[in-house]
Amino acid sequence: MGYSVLKNALIFMYYAVPLLGRIGVVMSIGQADDYFPEERDGLLQLRDFINSTSNLHGNWTGPPCHKNGSRWAGIGCRNGHVIHLVLEGYQLTGSLPQTPFLGGMTFLRKLSFRNNSIRGPLPSLKNLLYLERVFLSRNSFSGSIPSEYTDLPRLTKLELQHNSLTGSIPPFDQPTLTSLNVSHNRLAGRIPSNQVLDRFPKSSYDHNSALCGKPLGIPCSVTPPHPHSRTANRKTKGTLETWRLALIAACAAGLVAFLVMLVFLCYYRKVRGKDAKGDQSGKGYTGIEEKKRHRSENADDPERMVKLEFFDKNRPVFDSDDLLRASAKVMGKGKLGTTYRATLESGSAVVVKRIKETSAWSNKDFVQQMQQLGSMRHENLVEIISFYYEEEKLVIYEFIPHGSLFELLHDRCSSVIDNRGVGRVPLNWTARLSIIKEIAEGLTFLHQSLPSHTVPHANLKSSNVLIQRDGLKLHSKLTDFGLLPLLTPRKSFENLAVGKTPEFSQGKNLTYKADVYCFGIILLEVITGKNPDEMSRGSGGMFDDLSDWVRSAVNSDCLTDVLDVEILSAREDRDDMLRLVEMALECTDVTPAKRPKMSEFLRRIEEMEQLNKQTGDAITRPTPVSSDPVFQIQPDIEEPYLAGFHFEEAGFLETSAEQSAPRRSRLNYVFKRNP
């Protein structure tokens, strides 16, 4: 019997062990293959085809996804699928694979290659039914816009500006499309007229010299006449030629007489001007001639010339003379310096910031910093147009006309204790959530684009979040970013937003997590409607900042008490509000290591967005704004010096006291160089 049992055991082992081995192999493969091979193959095609200084070959190894995370740079995953492919500012060169390498990523929602140097045709996006956002701007793409882009059923944003695209614009008609930009290309022909394309502004199509249509206000040329009509035209050509010659002769005679009278008139005015010149003094025509003479003398002296470096070669450039003649108004005096709004004679406006405390930096260091910052482009960053680096340091930004988030939340003109005016226009929850998300997108881009900066923004606060109004929507743009390396010593950091972080007050080293803390304070400011500065001053020392007050309310089970009264009525969004309060408290944790990365925060808010879409309550509905004036204009503040310039009243440009118009109560100023 013992022999029989032993025999059966041996037979079982002979057949069972290989079977168990095969099962183990299958299980191990299943565990390792926590991704979809067709998605990985497409990404590897891209990795092997494109050139990058970011070492994608070393980073893109192994599975691209593990559940909802990824170790691959620029890759976002959910449930093992690639949903985000974002390689912004990775210094990518070369062209993309000609094969449809994205075709296997059927759940892809966001694609971004902006701010690189990729050339060749645009990628194929066929069969990407879940794709919502496509950002391919600021590259060197050429060729036409693929017509298959009109077949993307969920497309919401498409950015193709600043490339070398040719051909015509396809007839996009997706009702989901809320943002389109094809400006600064070589597109030609008529812009298709439909309800979708007609609603985008002129700036979406600008700087395509051969483009015409309703959005640009440029009528398209009439179709050439039929060949049969040319025969009839030849019959009348001889008669018209005779009349044309007679008309030219008459015009020539009249022109000669007009020129003679014009020369005589100019000579007469010149003589009178010399006679009157000796009787005038101070602010008259003599002043204008003196300024012109002063500028012409300095034009040959390179040490006296204003050096303006421009980043966008397609933007209209202004020179030092334009800046000298610009009217200026002080917009505010912040921790980094004084900010002016300068209106050029052309009518366009720019913002000029005079930076303080940069004496320790050489011109070379300043130029290197500004060239790095000026080359960055993102829809949620204020564009740096130019800079100046002689006697003082100036940074010239694009002008955003609709104020800041601080003004939008607090109505700065009111004296009420909560800083809310009687005529205030409430800001609803949908608008606030859209603003929060765009701030997160801009800050995430900064953290990815400035890895060498200790704190990429360093001065993030609601007054440095500018608001741009586009019809019924509000867009957020961050400003004052990237200037921390210009400040020395460390004591000067206390003037910035990062100076209010716990690690700074404890004397610890700052990291990018200081930006996350400042973002968390803005997040709480948006949710509570409270002014962070007033909370810290008005608490009698009980709370260090706004996050301490919110934590106290949470610990007392009074979480709903922290919500702004303007959004309490949105009961269906209450869960999102409370969830964001919780996320904001994570961002403002005293320990920097416990704060989330901005990319992680953005991923979580996008998950909220997807969840709301599934329940029919989209997170990014258009932001309604009232036609009532929300933003108040400050009175002008005199500022005597701006980087080697001093100010004089605009009346200085009047030719005489008798000819001058009555002076307005508000003063404008012009830039004039200091003697």
Summary of the structure (lengths in Angstrom):
residues: 675
radius of gyration: 31.9
end to end distance: 117.8
largest distance: 139.6
contacts: 1962
relative contact order: 0.07
helix: 40%
strand: 16%
